Amino acid sequence: MSTATALPDSVTAPASASNAILGTYKRQPALFVRGEGVRLFDDSGKSYLDMVAGIAVVSLGHGDAGVARVIQETLTSGLIHTSNLYRTAAGERLAAWFVQHSFASQVFFCNSGAEANEAAFKFARRWGRAQGNDNKFGIVSLRGAFHGRLPGTLAATDRASYRQPFLPLMGGVQIVERDLEELRAVLDPDTTAALILEPIQGEGGVRVLDPDFVREVRTLTRERNVLLILDEIQCGLGRTGHLFAYEGLGVVPDMVTLAKPMANGLPIGAVLVNEPVAGAMQPGDHGTTFGGGPLVAAVAEHVVQRLADPVLLEHVLETGCWLSAELNALMKRTGKIRAIRGMGFMWGLDTHEPAAAIVGRAYDRGLLLVGAGEHTLRLLPPLVMTRDELSEAIALLESALLDN
Ligand SMILES: *Cc1c(COP(=O)(O)O)cnc(C)c1O
């Protein structure tokens, strides 16, 4: 796992392997066998510049030596899993780190982003009931939202094709326009427990919420005694150039959900909660067998400290501004891009052509991109990517856009 790790001979999958995995994804044909920094390598030795980072997960890049060291040290202890029936040190230290570096008074660990949001919905309902009102369980989310594909989070996700085949979803969830008047009409002190929103909508096309809007929403949710949950599963932990996206918005939320980059690829999620929410929770209210176990927590403790490094955050902020200018120049040069949205290391490019066609041509040229909706390309590079590497990616993207 360090950059020079030799691979076992057996990494080549049997030809039939792809048919044995349930067909919930359309995958690119490459079989990746190795990662190094901002590049992945397939079994033919072809290299790909990675502007996806495992969907905003591998922020420190592939084959990171520090991550590998922590994994190895943890393995040496022989302690990978004990369950949450017992105390282990790494999870306690990780939780303390979050309490020290955020608004949170306590933290719940789980295994994924969707699980973090499902947990946040349960915590909100527990808190709602604790207000002495059995009807205070409503969850509100916004137009364009993506919060996950489990029954509760799918109910809060605004994509008909994801939802329709699985109705009915969890009840008591309503999706409303990104509009203050509409929220004024919907948020009810007696029936709404929480509003959830992404500071930057990811799957919804990289839509950066206006900080003024979010601040007014914060004021409104306080007036209505409604919790504000920020889903920072994609945009959190450095991707905006702030450790937490909410810092850039100038609001203090009641809960924040995190996952993707927390352990640079090992599965872990978290819900940061403030004191009132924490105070409403009792033993038995929620659970997880694996959540926050010694291995993932130790790796996450290492990763979050590095993502919080002011030098890295400054790099993301400055390079993000530079990237904005470069992408705007690309738009002018090619005439193939209709609009650009984003900040830091999270960008969406609206294209005339279907995004999938451009993703395919980029892939042929050794550049990994992902779409966000039919006509939006998404750029989610590892946060350690340099200007030279980003310039290389932009040149490949230009070639893919122009198909020359
Ligand atoms: C990825 C993501 C989720 C859900 O994550 P899963 O990997 O499906 O568990 C939720 N919210 C946002 C904003 C995300 O980016």
The ligand as an SDF file (V2000), in Angstrom:
LIG
                    3D

 15 15  0  0  0  0  0  0  0  0999 V2000
  -21.9620    9.8960   -1.0150 C   0  0  0  0  0  0  0  0  0  0  0  0
  -22.9960   10.7190   -0.3670 C   0  0  0  0  0  0  0  0  0  0  0  0
  -23.9930   10.1730    0.4510 C   0  0  0  0  0  0  0  0  0  0  0  0
  -24.2410    8.6840    0.6180 C   0  0  0  0  0  0  0  0  0  0  0  0
  -23.1630    7.9340    0.6720 O   0  0  0  0  0  0  0  0  0  0  0  0
  -23.1520    6.3300    0.4580 P   0  0  0  0  0  0  0  0  0  0  0  0
  -21.7850    6.0950   -0.0330 O   0  0  0  0  0  0  0  0  0  0  0  0
  -24.1900    5.9900   -0.5670 O   0  0  0  0  0  0  0  0  0  0  0  0
  -23.4120    5.7470    1.7720 O   0  0  0  0  0  0  0  0  0  0  0  0
  -24.8420   11.0490    1.0820 C   0  0  0  0  0  0  0  0  0  0  0  0
  -24.7670   12.3730    0.9040 N   0  0  0  0  0  0  0  0  0  0  0  0
  -23.8580   12.9310    0.0820 C   0  0  0  0  0  0  0  0  0  0  0  0
  -23.8460   14.4110   -0.1080 C   0  0  0  0  0  0  0  0  0  0  0  0
  -22.9560   12.1370   -0.5800 C   0  0  0  0  0  0  0  0  0  0  0  0
  -22.0520   12.7040   -1.3920 O   0  0  0  0  0  0  0  0  0  0  0  0
  1  2  1  0
  2  3  1  0
  2 14  2  0
  3  4  1  0
  3 10  2  0
  4  5  1  0
  5  6  1  0
  6  7  2  0
  6  8  1  0
  6  9  1  0
 10 11  1  0
 11 12  2  0
 12 13  1  0
 12 14  1  0
 14 15  1  0
M  END
$$$$
